Amino acid sequence: MRKKTAFRALFTIALGVGLVGCNNSKNYKNSSRATGWDINSKDGGFQSNTDYDEQDPAPGLVFIEGGTFTMGQVQDDVMHDWNNTPTQQHVQSFYMDETEVTNRMYLEYLDWLKRVFPPSQENYRNIYYGAVPDTLVWRNRLGYNETMVNNYLRHPAYAEYPVVGVSWVQAAEFSKWRTDRVNERQLVETGYIAEETLYNSDAGSTFSTETYINAPSRVYGGNTEMTQSGKKSQKLVDNQSTDSLGNTSGGKQYVQRKDGILYPEYRLPTEAEWEYAALGLVGIRDYNNYRGRKKYPWDGRYTRSGDMRKQGDQLANFKQGSGDYGGIAGWSDDGADITAPVMSYEANDFGLYDMAGNVAEWVADVYRPIVDDEFNDFNYYRGNIYTENSINEDGSVQVVGSDDIKYDTLSTGRVVARNLPGEILQKPITEDDTYMRTNFSKSDNRDFRDGDKSSSRYYQPFQDIDNSSKRMYNSPDYDRVATGDTTQAKPKYDSKERTTLISDDVRVYKGGSWRDRAYWLDPSQRRYFPQDMATDYIGFRNAMSKVGSKSMDNIKRAKNN
C-alpha cells in the first residue's frame, strides 16, 4: 500500500512539472520565434498573417485528402497494351472540381473573351475564335447529329451538360482564365479592388494574378483609374491612411502571397491525382481494394446498383453494347444516350461526380507507355516545362501589352493566343539558371528519361535525345503554311521511318465516356490523344493544389490543443 501511495505521489509531482513546463512555454503567435520582436506591430516591422486558419475550397472544388495508392491496373489487361503497369504512388492533398466543367461554365469564359477582346477587331479575332469549342465533332458520315452541332454548346437545355469539343490546349487556357477571375473576385470581397472594376475590363487592362503579385502597379495595364459617370475612381483601393506627419496606417494597398488571400492556380489534374480521386479509397476498409483491386469509383464489381431502393439502376453513363447507348426505354434505361447532366449519378466517396462515364477527361500529363516510378513516386507528373519571368533592363517584369500578343498555329490549323494582355511574358530557363543544380537541368522535361524499349527501334534508354539524333518517339512533324487568310498545318515525315503517334504533344485522357464500353470505366485505364485536337467524348475538370496541412483533421486538432 505504501509503494502505491509513493508511486502516486511521484506521478503527481512529475505531472505537475510537465504542466509547469507547458505553461511556461512562450506563445509566439504575435512575436518572432527567431528574434523575439513583435510581429504586426503598429510601429512597423515584419508583417505576417498570424490568424490564417486553412485554405478554403475555391468555387466549384471539393477537398481530396492525399495518400498512397496503387496506380495502374492490377487485374487482367485484356487489351494487352501493357501501358498501365501497377506502381505504388503517393499524392499530396488537393482540391478537385465536384463535376466536369459544364457548357454554362465555358460559355461564361467565352462571354468574357468576347467582351474584353471583341472578335470584330482584327488583332483580337483569334483570341475568341481560338477558344470556341469545335462543335463539328458531333458530325458522323453515317449519322444525323446536326441537332448537337447547332445546340449542344449554347442551348439552355444543355447548360448543365459537360462541355466537349475542347482540346487540351483550350482546357489549359480556360484554367488560367478561371484562376484570374476567382482571385480578382477575392480581392474585391476583401476590399483591395473596387467592385466596379470587374465589369469594366478592356483589352488593355485585364487582371492577372501573377502580375498583381509581382508588379501590382502594372496590373490592369498600369491603368488604375476608371471613369464612372464622368467621375474618376481607383481600381486598386488604397485602404491606408496618412496622418499630418506623413505616417501611414490602417492597412495596406496590395495583397501578397503571405497574406493568404489569393488562391493557388486552377489547373488540369495530373494523371496520378485524377486516378486517385476517381478511386475514392478514403471510404474503403478492405485491404484488397487498397492494393489496387477496386474496379470502379463505387464499391462492388458491377455497373448496376445493388441498393434495394435503386436496385438495377446504372451507376454511370456508358455504352452498354453494340447499338445500345442507354438501354431499353423505361426503368432499365441509364437516362442518357449522349452525355448526361452533371450530378445525374451518385458521387464517389470523395464527393466527385461522373468520375466514370459521361465524358472522358483530359489530364495534365504528356503520354508515355510507362510511368517511371523508379525515378519518382511522389506527385508523379510528366510534362514539366520550366519558365521564368522576362525582366526589363530596369529590373521590372515585362507585361504583355495589347500590341504584344503572340499566336501559335496548331497542327489542326487553328490559331490560338499564346499570351494575353496583362500577363507577365515568360521565357524558357537557360543553362545559366540550372548551373550546379541536381534536381533539374533544362526547361523542357517532357521527354525526360524516355526509354520504353518496345516503342522504338532506336532504343536509347534514359537519355535526353538531342535534335541531331534519332527521336525515340518518331511521330510526325508539322509544317505551318499560310494560305490566304488562314494557316494550315501539313504533316512532314517519311512514312517508312515513322514508328509511332506518340510525341511530346499528346496528352493522357482518363475515364470512360458515353461512347465507351464498361471496360474503360476502370480509373486505371489510360489513353492518349493529340493535345490540339478535340472529340465529342472528352471533357475536363479542374484541380487546385492544397497549401498547408495534409488533412483538415490536423488543423482541427491543432486548434483544440
VODO-399860 format. One record per residue (C-alpha): x, y, z; residue in one letter. Coordinates in pm, 1 decimal, always signed. Each point is the difference from the previous one (the first is absolute). Layout:
<rs>
X_Y_Z_A
...
</rs>
This chain:
<rs>
+0.0_+0.0_+0.0_M
+287.7_+234.5_+82.9_R
+162.5_-74.8_-338.3_K
-323.2_+92.8_-181.4_K
-29.4_+322.7_+198.7_T
+362.6_+92.0_-70.9_A
-46.1_-74.4_-370.3_F
-307.4_+223.1_-15.7_R
+191.5_+281.3_+168.6_A
+289.3_-27.1_-245.4_L
-243.3_-13.3_-294.4_F
-177.2_+312.6_+128.0_T
+328.8_+186.2_+38.3_I
+113.2_-99.6_-349.7_A
-333.6_+100.1_-144.4_L
+20.5_+333.6_+178.6_G
+348.2_+64.0_-135.5_V
-123.7_-82.3_-350.2_G
-291.7_+237.8_+35.4_L
+223.1_+275.8_+131.3_V
+231.3_-53.2_-295.6_G
-293.5_+27.6_-240.8_C
-134.5_+311.6_+168.1_N
+340.7_+166.4_-15.9_N
+22.9_-62.2_-376.0_S
+18.0_+330.7_-184.7_K
-296.0_+89.1_-221.7_N
+156.4_+115.9_-326.1_Y
-321.0_+72.7_-186.7_K
+59.9_+377.9_-3.3_N
+376.8_+5.0_+49.8_S
+291.7_-143.6_-188.2_S
+129.2_-341.6_+105.3_R
+327.0_+100.1_-170.7_A
+65.4_+343.7_+152.8_T
-271.9_+67.4_+257.3_G
-107.8_+319.5_-175.3_W
-369.8_+74.5_-30.0_D
-176.5_-100.3_-322.7_I
-258.8_+231.1_-157.5_N
+78.5_+279.1_+245.3_S
-131.7_+351.8_-62.7_K
+356.7_+128.2_-12.7_D
+75.7_-201.1_-312.7_G
+220.3_-300.5_-34.6_G
-77.9_-339.9_-143.2_F
-361.7_-50.5_-105.7_Q
-148.0_-349.6_+1.2_S
-346.7_-154.4_+2.4_N
-4.5_-168.1_+341.2_T
-374.5_-70.4_-14.4_D
+9.2_-218.8_-312.6_Y
-205.4_-313.2_+59.9_D
-4.7_-214.2_-311.4_E
-47.7_+20.0_-374.5_Q
-371.1_+18.0_-73.1_D
-130.5_-190.6_-301.8_P
-7.7_+228.4_-304.1_A
-322.4_+17.8_-205.2_P
-107.3_-337.9_-135.7_G
+266.8_-205.8_+181.0_L
-11.7_-272.2_+265.5_V
+283.8_-116.8_+225.4_F
+192.8_-316.8_-88.6_I
+222.0_-122.3_+283.5_E
+321.3_-139.4_-143.4_G
+159.3_-334.3_+68.5_G
+150.1_-309.2_-155.0_T
-166.1_-227.7_-253.3_F
+71.1_-256.4_-269.5_T
-3.2_+187.2_-329.9_M
-62.7_-210.2_-309.1_G
-181.4_-322.0_-71.2_Q
+48.8_-299.4_+227.0_V
-262.7_-212.2_-171.9_Q
+22.3_-167.7_-341.4_D
+97.7_+226.0_-289.3_D
-230.6_-121.3_-275.3_V
+131.2_+265.5_-241.2_M
+355.6_-134.7_+41.0_H
+153.5_+344.7_-41.5_D
+187.0_-9.6_+332.4_W
-7.0_+375.6_+42.6_N
-147.4_+10.0_+349.2_N
+228.0_-230.6_+198.3_T
-80.9_+44.8_+370.8_P
+228.0_+219.6_+208.6_T
-27.0_+129.4_+354.8_Q
-41.4_+378.1_+3.2_Q
-62.1_+273.8_+255.1_H
-186.4_+323.4_-74.4_V
-30.0_+306.5_+218.2_Q
-337.6_+134.2_+105.5_S
-172.4_+215.3_-260.0_F
-337.1_+131.5_-111.0_Y
-196.3_-112.5_-303.6_M
-310.9_+115.2_-182.8_D
-310.4_-169.0_+132.7_E
-122.6_-42.3_-357.2_T
+136.7_+26.4_-349.1_E
+17.7_+351.9_-142.8_V
-343.2_+65.4_-146.8_T
-115.9_+182.9_-310.4_N
-123.7_+286.3_+219.9_R
+337.2_+35.2_+169.1_M
+180.4_+2.4_-333.4_Y
-246.2_+245.9_-153.4_L
+80.6_+239.9_+285.6_E
+362.0_-19.1_-114.5_Y
-94.6_+65.0_-363.1_L
-223.8_+290.9_+97.5_D
+285.6_+162.8_+192.0_W
+239.3_-42.7_-294.6_L
-254.5_+142.9_-240.3_K
-57.3_+309.2_+214.8_R
+364.1_+65.6_+80.1_V
+151.6_-102.2_-335.1_F
-270.6_+72.4_-260.8_P
+45.4_-237.2_-295.1_P
-112.9_+284.1_-225.6_S
+347.3_+149.3_+53.4_Q
+259.0_-161.6_-223.6_E
+278.3_-18.7_+258.1_N
-226.7_-176.3_+254.3_Y
-201.0_-225.1_-229.8_R
+194.3_-318.9_+60.8_N
-12.4_+37.7_+378.4_I
-373.2_-66.8_+1.2_Y
-20.2_-242.0_-291.5_Y
+299.3_-193.6_+128.3_G
-193.3_-73.3_+320.8_A
-331.6_-103.8_-159.9_V
-58.7_-378.3_+23.9_P
-12.7_-200.1_-321.2_D
-371.3_-78.5_-30.9_T
+59.5_-195.9_-320.8_L
+132.9_-289.7_+207.6_V
-361.5_-119.8_+20.1_W
-20.6_-72.0_-372.0_R
+7.8_-356.7_-130.1_N
+6.5_-95.9_-365.6_R
-271.6_-261.6_+57.6_L
-192.2_+167.2_+280.9_G
-227.1_+301.1_+48.1_Y
+134.8_+211.0_+286.3_N
-59.1_+356.0_-127.2_E
-218.8_+71.4_+303.5_T
+307.1_-30.4_+224.8_M
+217.6_+191.3_-246.7_V
-234.1_+299.4_+16.9_N
-129.2_-19.5_+357.5_N
+217.5_-200.6_+237.7_Y
+236.4_+280.5_+100.3_L
-236.3_+298.1_+18.0_R
-358.8_-117.8_+49.7_H
-117.6_+35.0_+364.1_P
-129.6_-357.3_-10.0_A
+364.6_-111.8_+3.9_Y
+129.1_+262.1_+244.8_A
+84.4_-252.6_+274.3_E
+146.4_-257.4_-235.9_Y
+379.8_-44.4_-15.3_P
+169.9_+207.5_-267.6_V
+157.6_-201.4_-284.3_V
+181.8_+91.4_-319.8_G
+269.4_+160.3_+216.2_V
+363.7_-81.3_-64.4_S
+257.6_-38.9_+275.7_W
+146.9_+338.0_-97.8_V
-339.2_+169.1_+37.1_Q
-61.9_-169.9_+335.3_A
+335.6_+126.9_+130.1_A
-83.2_+356.7_-112.2_E
-340.6_-17.5_+169.8_F
+177.7_-100.2_+322.4_S
+223.6_+309.4_-14.5_K
-300.5_+224.9_-61.9_W
-188.1_-155.6_+291.4_R
+292.3_+57.4_+235.1_T
+10.7_+371.4_-77.4_D
-376.5_+52.5_+21.6_R
-26.9_-177.6_+337.3_V
+295.1_+190.0_+151.1_N
-129.4_+328.6_-137.5_E
-327.5_-70.1_+180.0_R
+193.0_-84.5_+317.0_Q
+164.6_+342.5_-5.3_L
-335.5_+169.5_-54.2_V
-155.2_-181.2_+295.9_E
+295.0_+90.1_+225.7_T
-9.8_+365.7_-104.6_G
+320.3_+23.6_-205.9_Y
-168.7_+51.8_-337.9_I
-306.2_+211.4_-75.2_A
-298.9_-218.7_-88.4_E
-76.6_+204.4_-310.0_E
+333.3_-112.9_-142.8_T
-135.8_-348.3_-66.3_L
-241.1_+132.3_-256.6_Y
+225.3_+260.2_-161.5_N
+281.7_-207.5_-140.5_S
+136.9_+72.1_-343.6_D
+269.2_-156.7_-213.8_A
+275.7_+222.2_+133.5_G
-89.3_-30.6_+365.8_S
-74.2_-357.9_+97.2_T
+84.5_-153.1_+338.4_F
+274.0_-259.5_+38.3_S
+73.4_-166.2_+333.4_T
+374.1_-30.1_-63.8_E
+24.1_+359.7_-119.9_T
-180.4_+119.2_+313.5_Y
+241.3_-194.2_+222.3_I
+320.8_+94.9_-181.3_N
-81.8_+352.9_-116.8_A
-329.5_+124.3_+148.5_P
+42.0_+346.6_-148.7_S
+2.8_-160.1_-346.8_R
-325.6_-191.5_+43.9_V
-287.1_+114.7_-222.7_Y
+264.5_+115.1_-245.0_G
+124.3_+257.3_+250.5_G
-332.0_+181.9_-31.5_N
-128.7_+14.1_+357.8_T
-268.4_+257.6_-72.2_E
-343.7_-47.6_-147.6_M
-277.7_+239.3_-89.6_T
-347.5_-36.8_+139.5_Q
-258.6_+257.7_-111.1_S
+267.7_+255.4_-71.6_G
+177.3_-56.7_+331.9_K
+334.3_-169.1_+37.2_K
+45.4_-270.6_+260.9_S
+275.1_-245.4_+86.3_Q
+0.4_-364.0_-109.3_K
+250.3_-93.7_+270.3_L
-136.3_+113.1_+335.2_V
+248.8_+168.2_+231.7_D
-115.0_-89.4_+349.9_N
+292.2_+174.7_+166.6_Q
-40.9_+333.6_+175.4_S
+265.3_+268.9_+34.9_T
+26.2_+239.3_+294.1_D
+135.0_+358.4_-2.5_S
+355.2_-126.5_+48.1_L
-21.5_-228.7_-302.4_G
-21.9_-323.1_+199.9_N
-222.0_-271.2_-149.1_T
-225.4_-231.9_+197.0_S
-325.2_-189.3_-23.9_G
+102.0_-279.6_-235.6_G
+180.5_-28.9_-329.5_K
-65.2_+50.8_-365.3_Q
+106.5_-329.7_-151.6_Y
-45.1_-366.1_+88.2_V
+294.5_-239.6_-9.1_Q
+23.7_-378.1_+16.5_R
+81.0_+15.0_+369.6_K
-342.9_+149.0_+72.0_D
-171.1_-325.8_-91.8_G
-279.6_+169.1_-197.0_I
+87.2_-109.0_-354.7_L
-65.3_-355.6_-112.0_Y
+256.0_-224.0_-172.2_P
-64.8_-55.9_-369.0_E
-283.3_-198.3_-151.4_Y
+155.2_-262.9_-225.8_R
-62.3_-336.4_-158.4_L
+54.0_-285.5_+247.1_P
+299.7_-224.4_-47.4_T
-67.7_-357.4_-108.3_E
+93.5_-126.8_+346.7_A
-233.4_+249.9_+168.4_E
-289.4_-82.8_-232.3_W
+31.6_-375.8_+46.6_E
+38.8_+33.4_+376.2_Y
-304.7_+227.2_+25.4_A
-209.0_-225.0_-226.6_A
+69.6_-309.5_+208.9_L
-127.4_+171.2_+315.8_G
+199.7_-224.7_+232.3_L
-75.2_+221.8_+299.6_V
-316.5_-199.3_+73.6_G
+137.6_-353.8_-26.5_I
+113.6_-231.3_+274.8_R
+80.6_-298.3_-221.3_D
+367.5_-86.3_-47.6_Y
-47.1_-139.9_-351.5_N
-162.4_+324.1_-115.9_N
+291.7_+196.1_+143.4_Y
+242.9_-220.0_-193.1_R
-160.5_+95.9_-329.5_G
-287.4_-244.2_-27.3_R
-272.1_+264.1_+2.2_K
-150.7_-5.8_-347.7_K
-224.2_+309.5_-10.2_Y
-40.6_+331.0_+185.2_P
-284.1_-166.5_+192.7_W
+16.4_-313.4_+217.4_D
-63.2_-333.4_-165.9_G
+83.6_-161.2_-331.5_R
-315.5_+81.3_-195.3_Y
-132.2_+304.3_-184.9_T
-354.0_-31.9_+141.8_R
-101.8_+97.6_+352.2_S
-57.4_-269.7_+260.1_G
-180.8_+237.3_+234.5_D
-352.4_-126.6_+68.3_M
-151.1_+342.2_-73.1_R
+187.2_+38.9_-331.3_K
+68.9_-359.1_-88.5_Q
+86.7_-44.1_-365.1_G
+62.2_+370.3_-72.1_D
+312.5_+75.7_-199.5_Q
+271.9_+178.5_+198.0_L
+157.6_+176.0_-299.9_A
-69.9_+116.2_-353.8_N
+176.2_-228.8_-248.6_F
-57.4_-209.8_-310.9_K
-156.2_-325.8_+113.8_Q
+42.5_-190.1_-325.1_G
-6.5_+17.6_-376.4_S
-267.0_+250.4_-92.9_G
-94.5_+41.5_+367.5_D
+90.1_+339.1_+149.0_Y
-259.2_+10.6_+276.6_G
-193.6_-320.1_+32.6_G
-364.8_-80.6_-65.9_I
-228.0_+298.9_+57.8_A
-153.4_-10.5_+346.8_G
+131.4_-115.3_+333.5_W
+316.6_-165.1_-135.2_S
+113.7_+304.9_-198.5_D
+303.4_+188.4_+132.7_D
-164.2_+335.7_-72.8_G
+230.4_+112.9_-280.5_A
+85.7_-87.9_-357.2_D
+273.9_+260.7_-48.2_I
+133.5_+187.0_+302.7_T
-211.2_+55.7_+311.4_A
-36.1_+304.6_+227.5_P
+269.1_+9.5_+266.7_V
-102.1_-155.1_+334.5_M
-238.3_-241.7_-174.7_S
+166.8_-291.2_+180.1_Y
+120.6_-44.3_+356.1_E
+332.1_+148.2_+106.9_A
+292.1_-212.7_+116.4_N
+132.0_+7.5_+356.3_D
+188.7_+324.1_-63.2_F
-320.0_+170.0_-117.0_G
+102.3_+6.8_-368.3_L
-255.8_-61.0_-272.4_Y
+46.4_-181.1_-331.6_D
+350.5_-127.1_+59.9_M
-109.8_-292.8_-216.6_A
-211.2_+46.3_-310.7_G
-173.2_+306.5_-147.1_N
+317.2_+148.6_-152.6_V
+362.1_-104.8_+18.5_A
+222.3_+277.0_+138.6_E
+327.1_+167.1_-92.9_W
+276.9_-15.9_+259.3_V
+321.5_+200.7_+5.3_A
+249.2_-274.6_-87.6_D
+186.2_-55.8_-323.2_V
-55.3_-363.0_-99.2_Y
+265.5_-266.6_+20.9_R
-61.1_-377.9_+9.3_P
+179.1_-25.8_+332.8_I
-38.7_+181.9_+331.0_V
+357.2_+46.5_+117.8_D
-43.6_-77.4_+368.7_D
+366.2_-99.1_+25.0_E
+88.9_+367.5_-27.2_F
-292.7_+148.7_+194.3_N
-296.6_-135.9_+195.8_D
-118.2_+325.9_+162.6_F
-244.5_+232.2_-182.7_N
+90.8_-171.9_-327.0_Y
-41.7_+220.2_-308.0_Y
+155.5_+2.5_-347.0_R
-19.7_+333.2_-178.7_G
+203.2_+255.9_+193.3_N
+115.9_+299.4_-204.3_I
+175.8_+246.5_+228.3_Y
-7.3_+368.4_-90.6_T
+84.6_+327.6_+167.1_E
-122.4_+357.6_-17.0_N
+151.3_+218.8_-269.5_S
+173.9_+295.9_+163.2_I
+57.2_+345.5_-145.2_N
+335.0_+175.9_+24.3_E
-126.8_+204.7_+296.2_D
-84.5_-318.9_+192.3_G
-376.2_+16.0_-50.6_S
-199.1_-288.0_-147.5_V
-116.1_+11.9_-361.2_Q
-377.3_+14.3_-16.5_V
-170.6_-93.8_-326.8_V
-172.5_+295.5_-164.5_G
-283.7_+11.5_-250.8_S
+248.9_+12.0_-286.5_D
+224.5_-276.4_+136.7_D
-233.7_-298.1_-32.6_I
+167.2_-307.9_-150.1_K
-195.5_-273.3_-177.7_Y
+69.7_-368.4_-60.9_D
-129.6_-201.5_-294.5_T
-93.9_-351.1_+111.8_L
+34.0_-312.8_-211.2_S
-372.5_+26.9_-76.9_T
+51.9_+345.6_-150.8_G
-180.7_+175.7_+283.8_R
+165.4_+318.9_+124.0_V
+11.9_+56.0_+376.0_V
+144.2_+276.7_+216.8_A
+318.5_-90.9_+182.4_R
-42.6_+281.3_+250.5_N
-252.4_+273.5_+80.5_L
+43.6_+367.5_+87.3_P
+68.4_+52.7_+367.5_G
+197.7_-322.7_+44.4_E
+370.5_-15.8_+77.0_I
+204.6_-106.7_-301.2_L
+165.5_-338.5_+60.7_Q
+324.2_-136.4_-138.9_K
+168.3_-342.9_+28.4_P
+263.9_-41.7_+265.5_I
+358.9_-34.9_-123.2_T
+308.7_-196.3_+98.6_E
+109.8_+296.7_+209.0_D
-317.8_-36.3_+208.4_D
+63.9_-369.7_+65.7_T
+373.0_+18.6_+65.0_Y
+101.3_-238.0_+282.2_M
-358.3_-115.3_+49.6_R
-58.3_-368.9_+63.6_T
-380.9_-14.4_-27.4_N
-46.2_+133.1_-355.4_F
+225.4_+112.1_-284.0_S
-217.1_+140.8_-280.5_K
-325.5_+178.2_-73.1_S
-193.5_-268.6_-190.8_D
-17.5_-329.0_+189.0_N
-278.7_-172.6_-191.2_R
+234.1_-261.7_-149.0_D
+206.3_-53.8_+315.2_F
+128.9_-359.9_+28.5_R
-180.6_-123.3_-307.8_D
+72.5_-369.5_-11.3_G
-284.8_-234.0_-88.9_D
+181.3_-263.7_-206.0_K
-305.2_-146.2_-172.3_S
-108.2_+339.0_-139.0_S
+301.9_+76.9_-216.6_S
+265.4_-175.5_-202.4_R
+232.3_+292.9_+86.0_Y
+25.9_-103.5_+363.0_Y
+217.7_+230.1_+208.9_Q
-97.1_-59.3_+362.5_P
-37.4_+288.7_+239.4_F
+179.7_+262.2_-204.8_Q
-92.7_+348.4_-106.6_D
+0.1_-29.1_-378.5_I
+115.7_+312.6_-179.4_D
-141.5_+120.3_-330.4_N
+285.7_-143.0_-202.3_S
-63.9_-362.9_+97.5_S
-288.6_-233.6_-66.5_K
-306.5_+86.0_+203.8_R
-127.9_-274.6_+221.7_M
-364.2_+68.7_-83.1_Y
+13.3_+63.7_-373.8_N
-337.2_+169.8_-37.8_S
-80.1_+238.6_-289.5_P
+132.3_+354.2_-9.1_D
-226.0_+268.9_-137.6_Y
+73.8_+285.8_-237.8_D
-214.1_+311.9_+51.7_R
-70.6_+166.8_-333.3_V
-201.7_+316.3_-52.9_A
-267.7_-22.0_-270.6_T
-184.9_+327.4_-42.4_G
-171.1_+105.1_+320.9_D
+46.8_-338.1_+169.6_T
+290.6_-210.4_+114.7_T
+12.2_-373.0_-67.9_Q
+214.3_-266.9_+156.3_A
+126.6_-280.3_-218.7_K
+179.6_-310.3_+128.4_P
+362.8_-37.2_-99.7_K
+148.4_-344.2_+42.0_Y
+130.6_-302.8_-186.6_D
-258.5_-272.9_+45.2_S
+271.1_-267.2_-18.8_K
+169.5_+132.8_+311.4_E
-302.0_+102.2_+204.1_R
-44.1_-235.9_+294.2_T
-265.7_+149.4_+227.7_T
-256.0_+274.8_+60.6_L
+148.6_+68.7_+344.6_I
+167.1_+339.0_+38.6_S
+45.8_+275.4_+255.0_D
-331.0_+146.4_-118.5_D
-232.1_-288.7_+82.9_V
-179.0_+0.8_+333.8_R
-157.6_-262.8_+220.1_V
-374.4_-13.2_+41.2_Y
-168.3_-210.6_+265.8_K
-333.9_-160.6_+72.1_G
-268.1_-149.6_-219.5_G
-255.9_+203.1_-193.4_S
-347.9_-33.2_-144.0_W
+165.3_-156.2_-307.7_R
+204.3_-258.9_+194.8_D
-72.5_-349.5_+127.5_R
+18.5_-79.5_+370.8_A
+365.0_-107.7_-32.2_Y
+108.4_+364.8_-15.9_W
-185.6_+97.5_+320.6_L
+289.1_-141.4_+202.2_D
+198.0_+305.8_+123.7_P
+328.2_-177.8_-71.5_S
-61.4_+2.2_-375.8_Q
+198.3_+256.5_-196.9_R
-12.0_+120.0_-359.3_R
+156.6_+286.0_-192.0_Y
-102.4_+257.9_-257.8_F
+172.9_+297.7_-169.9_P
-18.8_+303.1_+227.1_Q
-127.5_+232.7_-272.9_D
-285.7_-222.7_-117.8_M
-348.1_-49.0_+146.9_A
-276.7_-261.2_+1.5_T
-364.4_-33.9_+102.4_D
+88.2_-223.7_+294.4_Y
+289.5_+177.1_+180.3_I
-63.7_+278.8_+250.7_G
+193.3_+113.0_+305.7_F
-11.7_+119.6_+357.8_R
+240.6_+216.3_+200.1_N
+213.0_-67.7_+304.8_A
+185.6_+223.7_+244.8_M
+292.2_-81.4_+228.1_S
-59.5_+22.3_+373.7_K
+241.9_+209.9_+202.7_V
+70.7_-80.4_+361.4_G
-114.1_-304.0_+193.7_S
-64.6_-334.8_-170.3_K
-322.7_-57.4_+188.7_S
-277.5_+224.9_+124.5_M
+0.2_-207.5_+321.0_D
+358.2_+110.5_+75.5_N
-114.2_+362.6_+1.0_I
-289.8_-78.1_+231.3_K
+227.6_-186.8_+243.5_R
+251.8_+286.0_-0.3_A
-272.5_+252.2_+81.4_K
-137.4_-216.1_+280.4_N
+345.7_-29.6_+153.3_N
</rs>
